[in-house]
Amino acid sequence: MEGKKVFSNDKRYIINTIYDIIELQDGDLILSDAPRGIVYYKLTMYGYEWELIYTITETSEKKCSVLLRLIGDRHDKAQEIRREFALLEAMLGGGADVVIIEN
């Protein structure tokens, strides 16, 4: 299963952010081909093992299309793809607005 989303960031910045996500999730990098915009890694979480393949394509200056393919044990692959895109969006500076309440 795969999903696609457009981001207003350059390709290199998105790739570096994906590397940060891999580290945060304790993932195992399988393949990285930055010039072609491909990052392929494996995750083991929640008793499941799956692989994620990101393909980042520049569509214009500071705008990229990101295709995410998910392979493996995960039963709700659509939910996992949405979760990964939400994490990427949050780390790129987007994401949901959060109200911070100081006590």
Secondary structure by P-SEA (a helix, b strand, c coil): cbbbbbbcccaaaaaaaaaaaaaaacccccccccccbbbbbccccccccbbbbbbbbbccccbbbbbbbbbccccaaaaaaaaaaaaaaaaaccccbbbbbcc
